Amino acid sequence: MKSAYELAMERLEQQSPSVKVTKEQKAKIAEIDSLTKAKIAEREVFLRGEIAKVQAAGKFEEVAELEAQLAREIRRIANDAEEKKEKVRKGG
């Protein structure tokens, strides 16, 4: 007799079968992750430097703008990476 968990897992597998990722796809996804981390780090270093300069000048409104810009850029880079990874997973 199967447990409720096993039955639920079977139903889930029927509704949306799990996709097997090849070694090549895993390597491409890892490369995308690596490039994404590097891009994010690059933007953080640059913008945090700009934020420090603006803070030293006492322009606190610009600090908030730069922090918002940093958050937007990190989100954009991460979203781009997710789209690229999804294409790799689908075989594109």
Phi and psi restraints in degrees (range 20) as a CNS / XPLOR table:
assign (resid 1 and name C) (resid 2 and name N)
       (resid 2 and name CA) (resid 2 and name C) 1.0 -87.5 20.0 2
assign (resid 2 and name N) (resid 2 and name CA)
       (resid 2 and name C) (resid 3 and name N) 1.0 148.0 20.0 2
assign (resid 2 and name C) (resid 3 and name N)
       (resid 3 and name CA) (resid 3 and name C) 1.0 -77.9 20.0 2
assign (resid 3 and name N) (resid 3 and name CA)
       (resid 3 and name C) (resid 4 and name N) 1.0 167.0 20.0 2
assign (resid 3 and name C) (resid 4 and name N)
       (resid 4 and name CA) (resid 4 and name C) 1.0 -62.3 20.0 2
assign (resid 4 and name N) (resid 4 and name CA)
       (resid 4 and name C) (resid 5 and name N) 1.0 -34.9 20.0 2
assign (resid 4 and name C) (resid 5 and name N)
       (resid 5 and name CA) (resid 5 and name C) 1.0 -63.3 20.0 2
assign (resid 5 and name N) (resid 5 and name CA)
       (resid 5 and name C) (resid 6 and name N) 1.0 -47.6 20.0 2
assign (resid 5 and name C) (resid 6 and name N)
       (resid 6 and name CA) (resid 6 and name C) 1.0 -62.6 20.0 2
assign (resid 6 and name N) (resid 6 and name CA)
       (resid 6 and name C) (resid 7 and name N) 1.0 -40.5 20.0 2
assign (resid 6 and name C) (resid 7 and name N)
       (resid 7 and name CA) (resid 7 and name C) 1.0 -64.6 20.0 2
assign (resid 7 and name N) (resid 7 and name CA)
       (resid 7 and name C) (resid 8 and name N) 1.0 -41.8 20.0 2
assign (resid 7 and name C) (resid 8 and name N)
       (resid 8 and name CA) (resid 8 and name C) 1.0 -64.4 20.0 2
assign (resid 8 and name N) (resid 8 and name CA)
       (resid 8 and name C) (resid 9 and name N) 1.0 -39.9 20.0 2
assign (resid 8 and name C) (resid 9 and name N)
       (resid 9 and name CA) (resid 9 and name C) 1.0 -66.1 20.0 2
assign (resid 9 and name N) (resid 9 and name CA)
       (resid 9 and name C) (resid 10 and name N) 1.0 -37.6 20.0 2
assign (resid 9 and name C) (resid 10 and name N)
       (resid 10 and name CA) (resid 10 and name C) 1.0 -64.0 20.0 2
assign (resid 10 and name N) (resid 10 and name CA)
       (resid 10 and name C) (resid 11 and name N) 1.0 -44.1 20.0 2
assign (resid 10 and name C) (resid 11 and name N)
       (resid 11 and name CA) (resid 11 and name C) 1.0 -63.7 20.0 2
assign (resid 11 and name N) (resid 11 and name CA)
       (resid 11 and name C) (resid 12 and name N) 1.0 -40.6 20.0 2
assign (resid 11 and name C) (resid 12 and name N)
       (resid 12 and name CA) (resid 12 and name C) 1.0 -63.1 20.0 2
assign (resid 12 and name N) (resid 12 and name CA)
       (resid 12 and name C) (resid 13 and name N) 1.0 -42.1 20.0 2
assign (resid 12 and name C) (resid 13 and name N)
       (resid 13 and name CA) (resid 13 and name C) 1.0 -64.4 20.0 2
assign (resid 13 and name N) (resid 13 and name CA)
       (resid 13 and name C) (resid 14 and name N) 1.0 -35.3 20.0 2
assign (resid 13 and name C) (resid 14 and name N)
       (resid 14 and name CA) (resid 14 and name C) 1.0 -70.5 20.0 2
assign (resid 14 and name N) (resid 14 and name CA)
       (resid 14 and name C) (resid 15 and name N) 1.0 -39.0 20.0 2
assign (resid 14 and name C) (resid 15 and name N)
       (resid 15 and name CA) (resid 15 and name C) 1.0 -70.4 20.0 2
assign (resid 15 and name N) (resid 15 and name CA)
       (resid 15 and name C) (resid 16 and name N) 1.0 -44.4 20.0 2
assign (resid 15 and name C) (resid 16 and name N)
       (resid 16 and name CA) (resid 16 and name C) 1.0 -142.5 20.0 2
assign (resid 16 and name N) (resid 16 and name CA)
       (resid 16 and name C) (resid 17 and name N) 1.0 92.6 20.0 2
assign (resid 16 and name C) (resid 17 and name N)
       (resid 17 and name CA) (resid 17 and name C) 1.0 -59.4 20.0 2
assign (resid 17 and name N) (resid 17 and name CA)
       (resid 17 and name C) (resid 18 and name N) 1.0 141.9 20.0 2
assign (resid 17 and name C) (resid 18 and name N)
       (resid 18 and name CA) (resid 18 and name C) 1.0 -72.1 20.0 2
assign (resid 18 and name N) (resid 18 and name CA)
       (resid 18 and name C) (resid 19 and name N) 1.0 144.3 20.0 2
assign (resid 18 and name C) (resid 19 and name N)
       (resid 19 and name CA) (resid 19 and name C) 1.0 -98.4 20.0 2
assign (resid 19 and name N) (resid 19 and name CA)
       (resid 19 and name C) (resid 20 and name N) 1.0 131.6 20.0 2
assign (resid 19 and name C) (resid 20 and name N)
       (resid 20 and name CA) (resid 20 and name C) 1.0 -86.0 20.0 2
assign (resid 20 and name N) (resid 20 and name CA)
       (resid 20 and name C) (resid 21 and name N) 1.0 131.4 20.0 2
assign (resid 20 and name C) (resid 21 and name N)
       (resid 21 and name CA) (resid 21 and name C) 1.0 -103.0 20.0 2
assign (resid 21 and name N) (resid 21 and name CA)
       (resid 21 and name C) (resid 22 and name N) 1.0 129.7 20.0 2
assign (resid 21 and name C) (resid 22 and name N)
       (resid 22 and name CA) (resid 22 and name C) 1.0 -77.0 20.0 2
assign (resid 22 and name N) (resid 22 and name CA)
       (resid 22 and name C) (resid 23 and name N) 1.0 169.1 20.0 2
assign (resid 22 and name C) (resid 23 and name N)
       (resid 23 and name CA) (resid 23 and name C) 1.0 -63.0 20.0 2
assign (resid 23 and name N) (resid 23 and name CA)
       (resid 23 and name C) (resid 24 and name N) 1.0 -38.2 20.0 2
assign (resid 23 and name C) (resid 24 and name N)
       (resid 24 and name CA) (resid 24 and name C) 1.0 -63.7 20.0 2
assign (resid 24 and name N) (resid 24 and name CA)
       (resid 24 and name C) (resid 25 and name N) 1.0 -42.1 20.0 2
assign (resid 24 and name C) (resid 25 and name N)
       (resid 25 and name CA) (resid 25 and name C) 1.0 -65.1 20.0 2
assign (resid 25 and name N) (resid 25 and name CA)
       (resid 25 and name C) (resid 26 and name N) 1.0 -40.7 20.0 2
assign (resid 25 and name C) (resid 26 and name N)
       (resid 26 and name CA) (resid 26 and name C) 1.0 -61.2 20.0 2
assign (resid 26 and name N) (resid 26 and name CA)
       (resid 26 and name C) (resid 27 and name N) 1.0 -40.7 20.0 2
assign (resid 26 and name C) (resid 27 and name N)
       (resid 27 and name CA) (resid 27 and name C) 1.0 -65.1 20.0 2
assign (resid 27 and name N) (resid 27 and name CA)
       (resid 27 and name C) (resid 28 and name N) 1.0 -42.1 20.0 2
assign (resid 27 and name C) (resid 28 and name N)
       (resid 28 and name CA) (resid 28 and name C) 1.0 -65.3 20.0 2
assign (resid 28 and name N) (resid 28 and name CA)
       (resid 28 and name C) (resid 29 and name N) 1.0 -41.3 20.0 2
assign (resid 28 and name C) (resid 29 and name N)
       (resid 29 and name CA) (resid 29 and name C) 1.0 -64.3 20.0 2
assign (resid 29 and name N) (resid 29 and name CA)
       (resid 29 and name C) (resid 30 and name N) 1.0 -40.8 20.0 2
assign (resid 29 and name C) (resid 30 and name N)
       (resid 30 and name CA) (resid 30 and name C) 1.0 -63.8 20.0 2
assign (resid 30 and name N) (resid 30 and name CA)
       (resid 30 and name C) (resid 31 and name N) 1.0 -39.2 20.0 2
assign (resid 30 and name C) (resid 31 and name N)
       (resid 31 and name CA) (resid 31 and name C) 1.0 -64.9 20.0 2
assign (resid 31 and name N) (resid 31 and name CA)
       (resid 31 and name C) (resid 32 and name N) 1.0 -42.3 20.0 2
assign (resid 31 and name C) (resid 32 and name N)
       (resid 32 and name CA) (resid 32 and name C) 1.0 -60.9 20.0 2
assign (resid 32 and name N) (resid 32 and name CA)
       (resid 32 and name C) (resid 33 and name N) 1.0 -44.1 20.0 2
assign (resid 32 and name C) (resid 33 and name N)
       (resid 33 and name CA) (resid 33 and name C) 1.0 -60.2 20.0 2
assign (resid 33 and name N) (resid 33 and name CA)
       (resid 33 and name C) (resid 34 and name N) 1.0 -43.3 20.0 2
assign (resid 33 and name C) (resid 34 and name N)
       (resid 34 and name CA) (resid 34 and name C) 1.0 -63.4 20.0 2
assign (resid 34 and name N) (resid 34 and name CA)
       (resid 34 and name C) (resid 35 and name N) 1.0 -46.5 20.0 2
assign (resid 34 and name C) (resid 35 and name N)
       (resid 35 and name CA) (resid 35 and name C) 1.0 -63.9 20.0 2
assign (resid 35 and name N) (resid 35 and name CA)
       (resid 35 and name C) (resid 36 and name N) 1.0 -37.5 20.0 2
assign (resid 35 and name C) (resid 36 and name N)
       (resid 36 and name CA) (resid 36 and name C) 1.0 -63.8 20.0 2
assign (resid 36 and name N) (resid 36 and name CA)
       (resid 36 and name C) (resid 37 and name N) 1.0 -45.9 20.0 2
assign (resid 36 and name C) (resid 37 and name N)
       (resid 37 and name CA) (resid 37 and name C) 1.0 -61.6 20.0 2
assign (resid 37 and name N) (resid 37 and name CA)
       (resid 37 and name C) (resid 38 and name N) 1.0 -39.4 20.0 2
assign (resid 37 and name C) (resid 38 and name N)
       (resid 38 and name CA) (resid 38 and name C) 1.0 -66.2 20.0 2
assign (resid 38 and name N) (resid 38 and name CA)
       (resid 38 and name C) (resid 39 and name N) 1.0 -43.5 20.0 2
assign (resid 38 and name C) (resid 39 and name N)
       (resid 39 and name CA) (resid 39 and name C) 1.0 -63.0 20.0 2
assign (resid 39 and name N) (resid 39 and name CA)
       (resid 39 and name C) (resid 40 and name N) 1.0 -43.1 20.0 2
assign (resid 39 and name C) (resid 40 and name N)
       (resid 40 and name CA) (resid 40 and name C) 1.0 -64.0 20.0 2
assign (resid 40 and name N) (resid 40 and name CA)
       (resid 40 and name C) (resid 41 and name N) 1.0 -44.1 20.0 2
assign (resid 40 and name C) (resid 41 and name N)
       (resid 41 and name CA) (resid 41 and name C) 1.0 -62.3 20.0 2
assign (resid 41 and name N) (resid 41 and name CA)
       (resid 41 and name C) (resid 42 and name N) 1.0 -41.0 20.0 2
assign (resid 41 and name C) (resid 42 and name N)
       (resid 42 and name CA) (resid 42 and name C) 1.0 -60.4 20.0 2
assign (resid 42 and name N) (resid 42 and name CA)
       (resid 42 and name C) (resid 43 and name N) 1.0 -47.4 20.0 2
assign (resid 42 and name C) (resid 43 and name N)
       (resid 43 and name CA) (resid 43 and name C) 1.0 -66.4 20.0 2
assign (resid 43 and name N) (resid 43 and name CA)
       (resid 43 and name C) (resid 44 and name N) 1.0 -37.6 20.0 2
assign (resid 43 and name C) (resid 44 and name N)
       (resid 44 and name CA) (resid 44 and name C) 1.0 -64.2 20.0 2
assign (resid 44 and name N) (resid 44 and name CA)
       (resid 44 and name C) (resid 45 and name N) 1.0 -45.4 20.0 2
assign (resid 44 and name C) (resid 45 and name N)
       (resid 45 and name CA) (resid 45 and name C) 1.0 -61.1 20.0 2
assign (resid 45 and name N) (resid 45 and name CA)
       (resid 45 and name C) (resid 46 and name N) 1.0 -47.6 20.0 2
assign (resid 45 and name C) (resid 46 and name N)
       (resid 46 and name CA) (resid 46 and name C) 1.0 -62.1 20.0 2
assign (resid 46 and name N) (resid 46 and name CA)
       (resid 46 and name C) (resid 47 and name N) 1.0 -53.0 20.0 2
assign (resid 46 and name C) (resid 47 and name N)
       (resid 47 and name CA) (resid 47 and name C) 1.0 -70.7 20.0 2
assign (resid 47 and name N) (resid 47 and name CA)
       (resid 47 and name C) (resid 48 and name N) 1.0 -32.6 20.0 2
assign (resid 47 and name C) (resid 48 and name N)
       (resid 48 and name CA) (resid 48 and name C) 1.0 -66.3 20.0 2
assign (resid 48 and name N) (resid 48 and name CA)
       (resid 48 and name C) (resid 49 and name N) 1.0 -34.9 20.0 2
assign (resid 48 and name C) (resid 49 and name N)
       (resid 49 and name CA) (resid 49 and name C) 1.0 -63.7 20.0 2
assign (resid 49 and name N) (resid 49 and name CA)
       (resid 49 and name C) (resid 50 and name N) 1.0 -43.8 20.0 2
assign (resid 49 and name C) (resid 50 and name N)
       (resid 50 and name CA) (resid 50 and name C) 1.0 -64.2 20.0 2
assign (resid 50 and name N) (resid 50 and name CA)
       (resid 50 and name C) (resid 51 and name N) 1.0 -40.1 20.0 2
assign (resid 50 and name C) (resid 51 and name N)
       (resid 51 and name CA) (resid 51 and name C) 1.0 -61.9 20.0 2
assign (resid 51 and name N) (resid 51 and name CA)
       (resid 51 and name C) (resid 52 and name N) 1.0 -42.5 20.0 2
assign (resid 51 and name C) (resid 52 and name N)
       (resid 52 and name CA) (resid 52 and name C) 1.0 -62.9 20.0 2
assign (resid 52 and name N) (resid 52 and name CA)
       (resid 52 and name C) (resid 53 and name N) 1.0 -40.8 20.0 2
assign (resid 52 and name C) (resid 53 and name N)
       (resid 53 and name CA) (resid 53 and name C) 1.0 -63.1 20.0 2
assign (resid 53 and name N) (resid 53 and name CA)
       (resid 53 and name C) (resid 54 and name N) 1.0 -45.1 20.0 2
assign (resid 53 and name C) (resid 54 and name N)
       (resid 54 and name CA) (resid 54 and name C) 1.0 -67.6 20.0 2
assign (resid 54 and name N) (resid 54 and name CA)
       (resid 54 and name C) (resid 55 and name N) 1.0 -38.1 20.0 2
assign (resid 54 and name C) (resid 55 and name N)
       (resid 55 and name CA) (resid 55 and name C) 1.0 -63.7 20.0 2
assign (resid 55 and name N) (resid 55 and name CA)
       (resid 55 and name C) (resid 56 and name N) 1.0 -41.9 20.0 2
assign (resid 55 and name C) (resid 56 and name N)
       (resid 56 and name CA) (resid 56 and name C) 1.0 -62.6 20.0 2
assign (resid 56 and name N) (resid 56 and name CA)
       (resid 56 and name C) (resid 57 and name N) 1.0 -31.2 20.0 2
assign (resid 56 and name C) (resid 57 and name N)
       (resid 57 and name CA) (resid 57 and name C) 1.0 -82.0 20.0 2
assign (resid 57 and name N) (resid 57 and name CA)
       (resid 57 and name C) (resid 58 and name N) 1.0 -7.7 20.0 2
assign (resid 57 and name C) (resid 58 and name N)
       (resid 58 and name CA) (resid 58 and name C) 1.0 80.9 20.0 2
assign (resid 58 and name N) (resid 58 and name CA)
       (resid 58 and name C) (resid 59 and name N) 1.0 19.0 20.0 2
assign (resid 58 and name C) (resid 59 and name N)
       (resid 59 and name CA) (resid 59 and name C) 1.0 -95.7 20.0 2
assign (resid 59 and name N) (resid 59 and name CA)
       (resid 59 and name C) (resid 60 and name N) 1.0 79.2 20.0 2
assign (resid 59 and name C) (resid 60 and name N)
       (resid 60 and name CA) (resid 60 and name C) 1.0 -72.7 20.0 2
assign (resid 60 and name N) (resid 60 and name CA)
       (resid 60 and name C) (resid 61 and name N) 1.0 -24.4 20.0 2
assign (resid 60 and name C) (resid 61 and name N)
       (resid 61 and name CA) (resid 61 and name C) 1.0 -66.7 20.0 2
assign (resid 61 and name N) (resid 61 and name CA)
       (resid 61 and name C) (resid 62 and name N) 1.0 -39.0 20.0 2
assign (resid 61 and name C) (resid 62 and name N)
       (resid 62 and name CA) (resid 62 and name C) 1.0 -67.8 20.0 2
assign (resid 62 and name N) (resid 62 and name CA)
       (resid 62 and name C) (resid 63 and name N) 1.0 -32.0 20.0 2
assign (resid 62 and name C) (resid 63 and name N)
       (resid 63 and name CA) (resid 63 and name C) 1.0 -60.1 20.0 2
assign (resid 63 and name N) (resid 63 and name CA)
       (resid 63 and name C) (resid 64 and name N) 1.0 -46.7 20.0 2
assign (resid 63 and name C) (resid 64 and name N)
       (resid 64 and name CA) (resid 64 and name C) 1.0 -62.7 20.0 2
assign (resid 64 and name N) (resid 64 and name CA)
       (resid 64 and name C) (resid 65 and name N) 1.0 -40.2 20.0 2
assign (resid 64 and name C) (resid 65 and name N)
       (resid 65 and name CA) (resid 65 and name C) 1.0 -63.8 20.0 2
assign (resid 65 and name N) (resid 65 and name CA)
       (resid 65 and name C) (resid 66 and name N) 1.0 -43.7 20.0 2
assign (resid 65 and name C) (resid 66 and name N)
       (resid 66 and name CA) (resid 66 and name C) 1.0 -66.4 20.0 2
assign (resid 66 and name N) (resid 66 and name CA)
       (resid 66 and name C) (resid 67 and name N) 1.0 -38.5 20.0 2
assign (resid 66 and name C) (resid 67 and name N)
       (resid 67 and name CA) (resid 67 and name C) 1.0 -64.8 20.0 2
assign (resid 67 and name N) (resid 67 and name CA)
       (resid 67 and name C) (resid 68 and name N) 1.0 -39.6 20.0 2
assign (resid 67 and name C) (resid 68 and name N)
       (resid 68 and name CA) (resid 68 and name C) 1.0 -65.8 20.0 2
assign (resid 68 and name N) (resid 68 and name CA)
       (resid 68 and name C) (resid 69 and name N) 1.0 -39.5 20.0 2
assign (resid 68 and name C) (resid 69 and name N)
       (resid 69 and name CA) (resid 69 and name C) 1.0 -62.6 20.0 2
assign (resid 69 and name N) (resid 69 and name CA)
       (resid 69 and name C) (resid 70 and name N) 1.0 -42.5 20.0 2
assign (resid 69 and name C) (resid 70 and name N)
       (resid 70 and name CA) (resid 70 and name C) 1.0 -60.8 20.0 2
assign (resid 70 and name N) (resid 70 and name CA)
       (resid 70 and name C) (resid 71 and name N) 1.0 -45.2 20.0 2
assign (resid 70 and name C) (resid 71 and name N)
       (resid 71 and name CA) (resid 71 and name C) 1.0 -62.0 20.0 2
assign (resid 71 and name N) (resid 71 and name CA)
       (resid 71 and name C) (resid 72 and name N) 1.0 -42.5 20.0 2
assign (resid 71 and name C) (resid 72 and name N)
       (resid 72 and name CA) (resid 72 and name C) 1.0 -63.2 20.0 2
assign (resid 72 and name N) (resid 72 and name CA)
       (resid 72 and name C) (resid 73 and name N) 1.0 -43.9 20.0 2
assign (resid 72 and name C) (resid 73 and name N)
       (resid 73 and name CA) (resid 73 and name C) 1.0 -66.7 20.0 2
assign (resid 73 and name N) (resid 73 and name CA)
       (resid 73 and name C) (resid 74 and name N) 1.0 -39.6 20.0 2
assign (resid 73 and name C) (resid 74 and name N)
       (resid 74 and name CA) (resid 74 and name C) 1.0 -63.1 20.0 2
assign (resid 74 and name N) (resid 74 and name CA)
       (resid 74 and name C) (resid 75 and name N) 1.0 -43.6 20.0 2
assign (resid 74 and name C) (resid 75 and name N)
       (resid 75 and name CA) (resid 75 and name C) 1.0 -62.8 20.0 2
assign (resid 75 and name N) (resid 75 and name CA)
       (resid 75 and name C) (resid 76 and name N) 1.0 -42.9 20.0 2
assign (resid 75 and name C) (resid 76 and name N)
       (resid 76 and name CA) (resid 76 and name C) 1.0 -64.0 20.0 2
assign (resid 76 and name N) (resid 76 and name CA)
       (resid 76 and name C) (resid 77 and name N) 1.0 -45.3 20.0 2
assign (resid 76 and name C) (resid 77 and name N)
       (resid 77 and name CA) (resid 77 and name C) 1.0 -62.7 20.0 2
assign (resid 77 and name N) (resid 77 and name CA)
       (resid 77 and name C) (resid 78 and name N) 1.0 -43.5 20.0 2
assign (resid 77 and name C) (resid 78 and name N)
       (resid 78 and name CA) (resid 78 and name C) 1.0 -65.0 20.0 2
assign (resid 78 and name N) (resid 78 and name CA)
       (resid 78 and name C) (resid 79 and name N) 1.0 -41.0 20.0 2
assign (resid 78 and name C) (resid 79 and name N)
       (resid 79 and name CA) (resid 79 and name C) 1.0 -65.0 20.0 2
assign (resid 79 and name N) (resid 79 and name CA)
       (resid 79 and name C) (resid 80 and name N) 1.0 -42.0 20.0 2
assign (resid 79 and name C) (resid 80 and name N)
       (resid 80 and name CA) (resid 80 and name C) 1.0 -59.6 20.0 2
assign (resid 80 and name N) (resid 80 and name CA)
       (resid 80 and name C) (resid 81 and name N) 1.0 -42.4 20.0 2
assign (resid 80 and name C) (resid 81 and name N)
       (resid 81 and name CA) (resid 81 and name C) 1.0 -64.2 20.0 2
assign (resid 81 and name N) (resid 81 and name CA)
       (resid 81 and name C) (resid 82 and name N) 1.0 -41.6 20.0 2
assign (resid 81 and name C) (resid 82 and name N)
       (resid 82 and name CA) (resid 82 and name C) 1.0 -62.9 20.0 2
assign (resid 82 and name N) (resid 82 and name CA)
       (resid 82 and name C) (resid 83 and name N) 1.0 -39.3 20.0 2
assign (resid 82 and name C) (resid 83 and name N)
       (resid 83 and name CA) (resid 83 and name C) 1.0 -63.6 20.0 2
assign (resid 83 and name N) (resid 83 and name CA)
       (resid 83 and name C) (resid 84 and name N) 1.0 -43.3 20.0 2
assign (resid 83 and name C) (resid 84 and name N)
       (resid 84 and name CA) (resid 84 and name C) 1.0 -63.8 20.0 2
assign (resid 84 and name N) (resid 84 and name CA)
       (resid 84 and name C) (resid 85 and name N) 1.0 -42.1 20.0 2
assign (resid 84 and name C) (resid 85 and name N)
       (resid 85 and name CA) (resid 85 and name C) 1.0 -64.8 20.0 2
assign (resid 85 and name N) (resid 85 and name CA)
       (resid 85 and name C) (resid 86 and name N) 1.0 -38.5 20.0 2
assign (resid 85 and name C) (resid 86 and name N)
       (resid 86 and name CA) (resid 86 and name C) 1.0 -64.9 20.0 2
assign (resid 86 and name N) (resid 86 and name CA)
       (resid 86 and name C) (resid 87 and name N) 1.0 -38.5 20.0 2
assign (resid 86 and name C) (resid 87 and name N)
       (resid 87 and name CA) (resid 87 and name C) 1.0 -62.3 20.0 2
assign (resid 87 and name N) (resid 87 and name CA)
       (resid 87 and name C) (resid 88 and name N) 1.0 -41.1 20.0 2
assign (resid 87 and name C) (resid 88 and name N)
       (resid 88 and name CA) (resid 88 and name C) 1.0 -64.3 20.0 2
assign (resid 88 and name N) (resid 88 and name CA)
       (resid 88 and name C) (resid 89 and name N) 1.0 -43.8 20.0 2
assign (resid 88 and name C) (resid 89 and name N)
       (resid 89 and name CA) (resid 89 and name C) 1.0 -62.0 20.0 2
assign (resid 89 and name N) (resid 89 and name CA)
       (resid 89 and name C) (resid 90 and name N) 1.0 -35.4 20.0 2
assign (resid 89 and name C) (resid 90 and name N)
       (resid 90 and name CA) (resid 90 and name C) 1.0 -82.7 20.0 2
assign (resid 90 and name N) (resid 90 and name CA)
       (resid 90 and name C) (resid 91 and name N) 1.0 -2.2 20.0 2
assign (resid 90 and name C) (resid 91 and name N)
       (resid 91 and name CA) (resid 91 and name C) 1.0 90.2 20.0 2
assign (resid 91 and name N) (resid 91 and name CA)
       (resid 91 and name C) (resid 92 and name N) 1.0 16.3 20.0 2
